[in-house]
Amino acid sequence: MINDIRLQHFRSYTDAFFELGEGVNIVSGPNASGKTNLLEALMVIARGHSYRVKDAELLEFDATWARLDAGMPDGTVRTIKLQTEPGFSKTFEIDGQVLTRLHAARALPIVLFEPNHLLLLSGSPDLRRTFLDDLIEQTDAGFGAVRRHYRRVLSQRNALLKKNPPDLREQLFVWNVRLSELGGQIAKKRSELVRRFGDRTPALYAHLAARSNHVELRYHSRFAIQHYESQLLHKLESSTELDVLRGFTPYGPHRDDLLFLIDGHPMQESASRGETRTLVLTLKIMELQLLEEVRNMRPLLLLDDVFSELDAARRSSLTEYAGPYQTIITTTDADIVAQYFTGGNQIALA
């Protein structure tokens, strides 16, 4: 929970202060009034980075520094400072300590639900991989480092493929081994999360949809999870010539996917608009519940203009499950949201 937040030279805000209630907070205002920027500030406070832009883009136009201060229930203040001079830097001040990186143990659990998430089924596989990885990063203290290292090793391997030096195979071997090790760790973590979600999905989906369709989640990869590392290494070693022609690495967890089936049929091909929204709502509710179980604290819930994308039944379902959590909802029409939440804190932006 966050009691209040002050934004200085952050995005569209020069200096603003907002008090947040422990339940539902409805942030209303026209487009371009700063609603999403406020949610972004809360995300930076909670996880240390934006879900939209790079750190350098968080500063107000022409500003050389930005600062966020969040008042916590125990009376402490979490502070994040960004500055561009003499060089770009980001520091965190938490419990009297100054940190240059917000480690998972220091991060606050948080769930974001925005309109782009409704593309989880029909959009790029990267959306689904990011959904899994972001959640694992919040529940597994070491996963963020594995994720970053994998990206760096993949970039190194791809750079070598494009350069194609005479001793390419010898140079690639080290990167192939490391990429396989990290890739196996990522795939196993994702598969375990999909299994945990899969155990809960059918009942929750049926409850939200008020129908008895059977929904199933599957982690899709060309390699068996139990042998992922060895099979990926073999593929990387045996496909050097083709990879040089391609100029990139087409194998590994960066190419895997999350599949959804309804009554045995792929939802990506057959799901209706209503089924799609019900499934995404199911995933977001499970994300909330899993974070609370693993972190032993209730996550902050950010809803960025999603009420306008849901019908009355799904709005009611979201209201039902959001009740126990501190929730910040942005909207251009507060009346639509307010009818589902009584006594919510109102924040109006000009």
Secondary structure, DSSP 4 states (H G I P E B T S, - for coil): ---EEEEEEETTEEEEEEE--SSEEEEE--TTSSHHHHHHHHHHHHHSS-SSS-GGGGBPTT-SEEEEEEE-TTS-EEEEEEE-SSS-EEEEEETTEEESS--TTTSPPEEEE-GGGGGTTTS-HHHHHHHHHHHHHHH-TTHHHHHHHHHHHHHHHHHHHHH--TTHHHHHHHHHHHHHHHHHHHHHHHHHHHHHHHHHHHHHHHHHHTS---EEEEEE-SS-GGGHHHHHHHHHHHTHHHHHHHTS---SGGG-EEEEEETTEEHHHH--HHHHHHHHHHHHHHHHHHHHHHHSSPPEEEEES-GGGS-HHHHHHHHHHHTTS-EEEEES-HHHHHTTSTTPEEEE--
